Amino acid sequence: MNLRLQRTDAIVAIYILIAFVMLIVPLPAFMLDVFMAFNIAVAFTILFVCMFTREVLDISYFPTILLFTTIFRIAMNVSSTRLILTTGTSGNVVLTFGEFVGGGDLIVGSIVFVILILVQFLVINKGSERVAEVTARFTLDAMPGKQMAIDADLNTGAIDDKEAKLRRDKIQMESSFFGSMDGAVKYVKGDAIAGLLLTAINLIGGIAMGMLRNGLDISSALSTYGILTIGDGLVSQIPSLLISLSTGVLVTKGGKEAEFGPVIVKQLFGVPKVMYLVAGTLAFLGVFTKLNAILFMGMGMLFLIGGRMIAGNLEMANIENEVDNEEVEAEEIRQPENVNSLLQVDPIELEFGYGIIPLADVNQGGDLLDRVVMIRRQIALELGTVVPIIRLRDNIQLNPNQYIIKIKGIQVSEGEILFDHYMAMNPGYIEEEITGIPTFEPSFHLPATWITEGQRERAESLGYTVVDPPSIIATHLTEVIRQYIAELLTRQDVQNLLNNLKESNPSLIDELVPKQLGLGEVQKVLQNLLTEGISIRDLLTILETLADYAPTTRDTDILTEYVRQSLKRAISTKYFPAHETTSVVTLDPKVEQEIMGCVKQTETGAFLNLDPSRARAIIDSVGNEVKKLENLGKMPIIITSPIVRVYFKRMTEDYYKDLVVVSYNEVESNVELQSVGMVTA
């Protein structure tokens, strides 16, 4: 493989080196003939490649090819000019083009040369330049929309991460290609101008050399050097014209994945009705005008026969399609049902009634898919874990305005919205009420009111929090994901996180997994943190702590407490605002001793074996203290000793899900706390 790469690199290098040799070293006529023939072959190769390539990115180095061929052609012009002026000869190729293509006549050759220049410069190159400029502009403008479409397909599960990466790479390559083409067409334009100037210089220089050096009269000098100059110009301009045509074919082909020839023929001659009309028109011109009747009638007959053949092919294709469809349907009926696809369970699903479809339909202005993308980014930044693909689908069995959220195929929450209304929520201090439809906000079950578009401005002026339907669904979905994110963290997700960290800290990962802890044990620690809303984004600190304490214990609950203490800066920042005294509740030391006395150690871990009546009394005391904090408008936070925290949290989490339990070792020394109560029993 390396040898092949070296050879291809050498070929390209030799091609450029030959161009510079022709600029400096005089070449014999035979060598110049070889390079001119090769130049024509390369030009035809480029043209046919551009015609038959299925996609523009299949020839993504076309701008570079344009530059190389332009340099080679200019160098060949310089070398042939030197040969003509110094020896009065130019080799077989130039002489043949001058005599045969130019008709052996200076005037005819000049006219043909000028026509080629005009066609290339004013028609093909001018159009290609404009198309390349517009295509580059529209390709760059369309990039954000294409990126959003890829994110939407990724979130709906239509494509996987690998396919999304391929599509994004393709978009980047297309934008780079068309941006380069916008500048590369200037090479072709400059080449045409340079060819015209070199021909004029050759003609003037040839006449001067013939008269001053060779003693020819002006007529003989013009005849001799004029034919050679026109031949040299034609040899150069015909490949240049082919390259210009190739550029035009490529930029007008756009990003459509199709072969060039079949599509053009099908689009141009694929409608029988058009063929019949053309046949009738030609026949009319042949009969009722002085045009050649045999020619026009014969050509009209050809179009008529062609139209009939196309119509027959279309009828046959329709019959074959109907037969194929019937066979496919019959085969689907005969074949056994593939139940494997039914066994797959999506991690997160959002199902909605048909009344909510406009919110998810981009064509109708819906931005729910974009919001789903932002939810995944928000959770990644907030908690440091990747949210699985969120599947969005409509469900006709639901009420039109209803939506449900499923985790692993099981419904965990639901809500209902009014598509053309807004939800207004009272922050708690506004006395004036607004009229509307009473409801509850689905995320936090707060009382709210559905209002119309006309009431929105007044509600906002009064101080109400006004939210549109997509924001309601997005907020609800975000809260559900936060609640179940620990359950959604799989071993494969943990392995991906470890692989990312291993790139910068390979020694840490090699030491920890699997020598000290298994992948499942690391997963359990991370799930414990996520369950209580602690971010695992600082994965390096988490794994460093696990590596420190794993030699002494493999109890994931104890390891989690060590990790929490290492993350005390993050925990303090999350729950205790800086430069502000935070009101908390403490736990009675007697209750702590009682709890620790009831902890039972087993092979599978520790559990709390507390008398139900005592547990009920502690829970009731917690409820009273939590109400005190809520009445003060504070977050319910209870401070315990490190050894008790995990067991007290487990005892209370089924009753008070929003209760925050932290240990003294998880609080920074500069945090100011104020105890407003104590949990006793």
N, C-alpha and C positions, 0 to 999 in steps of 0.2 A: 504493500500500500504506500509506504513511504517512497519507494523507488518510483512508482507511478506519479506521485505528486511531484517529485523532483524533475521528472521528464517533462511534465506539462508546464511546470514553472520555467524550465529551460526553453521550451518552444516559444512561450510568450516573450521571454527575455531576448531570444534570438530575433523574433519579429521586430521588436523595438530597436534592437541593435542594428539590424539591416537598414532601418529607416535613417538612423544617424550616420551610418556608413555612406549611404547614398547622398546625404547632405554634404559630406566632406570629400570622399574619395571618388574620382572619375571612374565610371564603370564602362566596360565594353558593351557594344550593342546587343550581343547575345544575352549577357546577364540581365540587361534592362528588359529584354523581351520576356525572360523568365519571370521577372518580378511583376511586369505588367499583366501577364497571363494569370499569375497567382492573385493579383489584386482583383481582376475581374471575377475569378472563381470565388474569392472571399465575399465579394459584393453579392453574387447570386446566392451563396450559402446563407448570408444574413437575411436576404429577402425571403427565401423559402422557409427559414426557421421562424421568422416573424409571422408568416402566413399560416403555418401549420401548428404553431405552439398553441396549446389549449388555454394557457393562462399567462398573463404578462409576467408574473413572478418566476415562470420557468426560464426566463431570460433576464433575470434581475440585474445582470452586469452589462446590460445594453449601453448605458451611458459611458461606461469605461471602454466598451468595444468601439463606440463612436469616436472617442478621443484617439484611440490607437490607430484606427483605420484612417482618420483624418491626417494624423502625423505621417503615416506611411505614404499616403497619396501625395501630400505636399512634397515630401522628400523625393518621391519618384518624379514629380514635376520638375524639381530643381535639377535632378540628375539628367533627365531627358533634355532640358534646356541647355545644360552645359555641353551635352553631346552634340546637339544640333548646331550650337554656335561655334564649337571648336572644330568639328569635323565635317559639318554639312550633311551628316547622315544621322539616322535615328533608330535604325533597326527595322526589322520586318513588321512588327505590330503597329508602330506609328505610321509607317509608310502605307500599309494596307488600309488603315482607318482613313488616312488622308485621301487615298485614291479611290477606295471602294465606297466607304460610307459617305465621303464628301463628293463622290462622283468624279474625282479627278479634276475638279474645277474649283478655283479659289472662291468664287462668288457663291456657288452652291454650298461648298463646305462651310463658308462663313455663316450663311443663312441657317444651315442645320445646327451649327454650334450655338448661334444666338438663340434659336428656338429652344434648344436643350437648357440653356442658361435661364431663359425666361420661365419655362415650365417648372424647373426646379426651384428657382428663387421666388417667383411671384405666386405660384400656385401651390406646389406641394409643401415647400418649406414654410411659407407664410401661414398656411392652414395648420400644419403640424405644430408650429410654434404657438399659435393661439389655442389649439386644443390642449397642448401640454400645459400651458399656463392655467387654463380654466380647470382642467382635470386635477392639477396639483392643488389648486385653491379649494375645490369642492371636496377633495379627498381629506385635506386637513380639517376642513369645517365639519366633515361627517364623523371624524374620529371619536369625539365624546359620545355621540349617539350610538355608534357601533359598540363602544366600550360598555355603555349602559345596557345595551341589548344582550351582550355576552353575560354581564352580571345577572340580568334578569333570567336568562336561560339557565344559568348556573344555580340560582336560588330556587327555581321551580323544578330542578332535577332533570331538565331536558338534556343537559350535557354534564359531563364530569369535569373535575379540575384539570385533567390532562387535555381534554378537548378545548376547554376555556383558554388554557395557556397557548395552545396551537393557534387558536383564533386571534388572540391578542398579538402574538408574534407576527401573524400574517398581516394584521392591520398596520403594525409598525413598519413591516417591510414594504407594504404598498405605499404608505405615506413617504417613506424614504425614497422609493423608486420613482414615484411621480414628481417628487421634489427635485430629484436629480435630473429627470427627463426635462423638466422645465428649463434647466440651464444647459443640458446637453444638446438640445436642438440648436443652440447658438453655434456649436461647432459646425453643424451642417451649413448653416447660413454663412458663416465665415469662410467655409471651404468653397462655397459657390462664388463668393466675391473674390477670394484668392485665385481661383481658377480663371476668372475673367481677366484679372490684372496680369497674371502670369502669361496668358495668351497674348495680350496686347504687348507685354514686354518682349516676348519671344519674337513677335512679328517685327517690331521696330528694331530689336537687336539683330535679327536675322538679316533684314535689309541692309543695316549698317555694316555688318560683317561681310556680306556678299559684295557690296560696292567698294568698301575701303580695303578689305584684306584680299578678296579673291578677284577683284577687278571686274565684276559683273556690272552690267547696266541695271538700272532700276527695275525694268520689266523682267529681266531674267532672275534677279534677286528676289523680286516679289513672287514670281512663279515658283522658284525652287524652295525658298524658305517659308513661303505662305502655305504651301501644301503640307510641309512638315509640321508647321505650327498648328494648323487646323487639325491634322491627324493627332498630334500630341494632346491638343485640347479635348478632342473627342474621346481618346483613350482614357483621359482623366475624368471627363464629365459623365460618361456613361456609367461607370461604377459609382460615381458620386450621386448620380440620379437614382440608382438602385438603392443606395443607402438612405437617401431622402425618402424614397418610397417606403422602405422598411420602417423608418421612423414614423411616417404617417400611418402605416398599417397598425403599428404597435400602440400608438397613443389613441387612435380611434377605436381600437378593439376594446379598450377599457379593461374592466376586471371580470368580464364574462368568461366563464369556463366553457369554451366550445371550440371546435375546429372551424377554421376559417372558410374553406371551400364549401362543405355541405350546407352550412348555415346560409351563406350568400345565395347559393343556387336554390335552396328551398324557399327562402324569403322572396326571391325575385321571380322565380318561375314555378311556384308551388300552388298558385290559385288558378284552377281551370277557367273560371269566368274571365279572368284577365287575359289568358291566352286566346280565348275565343274572340274577345273584343279586338285584340291586336291583329288576329288573322283577318277579321272582317275589315278593319281599317286598311290593311295592306292590299287586300283584294279590291277594295273600292278605289284606292289610288292607282292600281294597275289597270282597271277597266275604264274609269271615267277621266283619267288624265293622260298626258302625253308621256308619262314615265314608262319605262321598260315593262310591258305587261307580263312577259314571261318571268322576269326576275321577281317582281312584286307578287304575282300570283303564286309562283313557286314557294316564295318565302312565307306567304300567308298560309299555304297548304301545310308547310312544316309546323307553324305555330298551331294550326288546327289539330294536326295529328298529335303534337306534343301535349296540347290541352286534354285531348281525349285519353291519352295514356296516363296522364297525371290523375284525371278523374277516376279511371279504372283502378289505379294504385290506391287512391284514397278509399274507394269503396271496399277494396280487398283488405286494407288495413283496418277499417271499421269492423268488418266481419271477423277478422282475426282477433281484434281486441275484445269483441263480445264473446267469442269462443273462449279466449283466455280467461276472461272474468268469470264465465260460468264454470270453467274447470277449477279456477282458484276457489270459488265459493264451494263447489262440490268437494274439493280436497280438504277444505277447512271443516266441512261437515263430517267427512270420513275420518279425519285424523284425530287421535285421542287428545284430550285437552291437556295443555301444558300447565300443570299446577305449580311448577317451581316459582313462577313469577308471583303467584298468590301468596307464597310463603314470606316474601320480603315485607318488612315493616319499616316505614319511614320514621326517623327519629322525631321529627317535628312536622306537623301538618296543620295548615290553616284552611278549613273548609268554610265556604260561604254560600248563601242563597243567591239566586239570579239577580236580585235587586242590588247586590254589592259588586257585581261583575264590572260595571263602569269604573270603579275605583282601581281595579287591577288591570284594566285594558289600556295599554299605552295609546292605542289609536283613538280612544275616547277621552284622552287627557288624564287618565288615571296614573298616579305615581306610587301606588302601594308597593310595586316591585322595587322601586328605588328605595323606599323606606325600609324594606326588608334587608337590602344590601347595607344600609346604614346601621340597622340593628346589629348585624353580624360584626361590623367594624366597631361599633360602640362597645359591645360585650368583650371583644378581643382586647380593646384598650383598657376597659374597666376591670376585667377579671383575669385577663391573660390567657384565655383559652379560646379555641376555635369552635364556633357554633356550627353544628352540622347543617347540611342543606335543609332549608325550610321549603316544604312542598306546599304550593298554593293550588287549590282546585275548587271548582264550583260543585255544589251538591243540590240537585233539584228536590231532594227530600226535605231540605231545611226550609224554614220560612224565608220569604224573599229578603228580609232585612237581618236575618240571623247569621251568626258565624260561630264556629266552634274551633277550639284548639285541642289538638291531640298530641300526646307524648307517647311514642312507641305504639301507635295505633289505638290508644285508649284516650277518650275524651277527659280532659282535666279542667276545662273552663269553657265558658261560652259568653256571648254578648249579643246585643241587638242594637242596631243603629237606624237612624232615619237618613236616607241618602241626601236629601236636599235640605237638611237642618243642621244646626250647630248645637253643641252641648255647652250650656252655661253653668258654672259652678260658683257658689258663694264662698269666698275665702273665710267667712265667719264673722266679719265685722260690718257687712252691708245690711242695713235694715230694710231698704226699699226692695220689694219683690218685683219680678218681671213675670208676665204671663207666658205660659207655654205648657208643654206636656211634661209632667213630673216623671223622673226616671232616676236610675242610679248609675254612677260611673263604674264601668265593669272592672277596672283594675283594682281600685281600692274601696269600692262599694260606698262611695260618698254620694249624698243626695245631689241631684242635678236637675236641669230643666232643658228640654229640647226647644230651641227657638228658631225662628225663620231668619233668612238673610236680612230682611228689613229691620229686625230687632238687634242685629249683631252690634252695630255701632253704638246704640244706646246702652246695651249691656256692658260693653267695654268701657264706656264713659262712666258708668256707675261703679266700676271696679270688679265686675265679674270676670272670672277666667273663662274665656270662650275658646272652644276647641273644635276643629273640623273632624268629620268622620274618619278620614285616613289616619289622623293623629291618634284618635281614640283606639283604633285597632292596633296601630303600631306600639302604643304605650302598653296596651294590654298584653300583646305578644311579648314585649320586652320583659315585663314583670313575670310572666309565666316562665320564660327562658331562665331568668335569674333564679327562680324558685327550683327549677329542675335541672340546672346546669351540671350539678354534681352527678346526677344519674346519667346524664348524656355523655359524660367523659368516659370513653372506652379505653381499653388497653392500647389499641392502635393509636388513639389520639395521644396518649402518654408517650408511646414510642416515637411518634412524630416530633413531639416537643423535645424529647431527649436527643433525637438525631439533629435537630436544629442547634441545640446547645453544644453538641459534641464537636461541631465545626470549630468552635472557639475554645472549648474546654474539654478536649478529648480525655485527658488524664482523670478528671473528676468522674466522668461517665464510666470509664473503664474500671475505676476503683469501686464504684457504688453498685452498678448493675452489670451482671447478676451476682457479683462476688459477695456483697453484703446484704443486699435486698433484692427480691424478685420484682418483676415489673408490676405484678398485682399489688404488692405492698406499697410501692411508690404511688400507684393509682389510688389506693385507699387513703393515703395521707393527703393527696391533692383533693380527693373528694371531700374529706373532712373539712378542709379549708374552704372549699367552694360552698359547702352546705351552710356555713355561717357567713358567707358573703366576703371572705377574705381573698384578695387577688393572688393568683399564682404567677403573675407576670414576672416577678423577681425570682425566676426559677433557679438561678444560680445560687442565691442565698439559701433557698429551700433545700437544694441538693447538698450544698456544703454542710448544712446542719445535719441532714440525714447521714452523711458520711462520717460526721463527728460522733454521733450517738448510736449508730447502727451496731457497732461492735459490742455495746453493753445491753441493748434490748432490741427486739424486733416487734414489740407491741406497737401497732400503728397508732393507737390512741395516745400513748406516751410520747411517741415520736412526733405526733401532731402538736402536742403541747410544747415540745422543745422548738419546733419550727415557729409556732406562734410567738414565742418569746424572742426569737431571732428577728421576727417581723414586727416588733413592737413599735418601731417608728411609723410604719404604714398603718398599724391598727390605731395608734394614738391620733394620727392625722385624720383617719376616717371618722372616729367617734368623738374626739375631744378637740374642738376648735382652739386655735392659738390665741393667746391673749384674752382668754375668756374662761371664767369659772364654770365648770360643768357639774350639774346636780346629778348625783348617783345614789344608789341604795347599796348598803353593805350586807353581808351575810353574818349572822350571829356565830361567833366561834364555837359555841356549844352545838349548833346545828351542823357546822362543818365537821366536828369530831364525830357526831352521830352518823353523818353520811359516810365518812371514811371507815367507821366501824362496821358498816353494813356492806362494804365492797367485797365481793367474792371473786377470787382469782380462779380461772379454769384454763384448760389447755387452749381453748379457742379465744380467750380474752377475759377481761374483767366485766362484771355486771353489778348493778346495785340491787341488793336484797333488803329493801326497807319496808317496814310494816306499813300496810295500806293506810291505816288511820293516821300514822305519823306523816306519811307522804301527803295525805289530803290536807293536813293542818299546815304543812309547809307551803303547799300550793296556794292555799287560801291567804296565807300571809304575803306571799309573792303578789297575789292579785291586789291586795290592799295597797301595797307599796307602789305597784305599777300605776294604780289609779292616781296616787299622789303626784307622780311625775307627769302623767298625762294631763292632770288638771293644771299643772304649771306650764304646760305646753312644751315639755321636755321629752327627749327620747328615753324610753325605759332602759336603763343600764344598771346592772348589778355587778359589784366588784367582789371577787372571792379570792381565796388563797389558790396558788397554782395547782396544788394537788387535788383540790376539790372541784375545780372549774368544769372539767369535762363531764363529771357525773351529775353535777347540779344542772348543767345545760341539758343533758339528756332527760332528766326528770321533768323539766319544765317545758321542753320544746313542743310537746303535744298540746299544751294548754295555751302557751303564749309564744306564737311563732316569731313575732317581731322583737321579742326580748333579747337584748344584747348582754351576754355574760362574758366578762373579761377578768383576767387575774391581775394581781398587783404587778407581776413581772412583765406584763404586756403594756404597761403604761410608762411613758417617758418621764424622766425626773422633773422636767420643767412644766408638766401638765398640772393645772390647778383643779382640784376636785372638792366638792362640797357634799357631804353626806346629809341627805334629807330624810333618811329612814333606815330601818334595819329589819331584815327578814328573820323572824323568830317563830317558834312554834311551842 
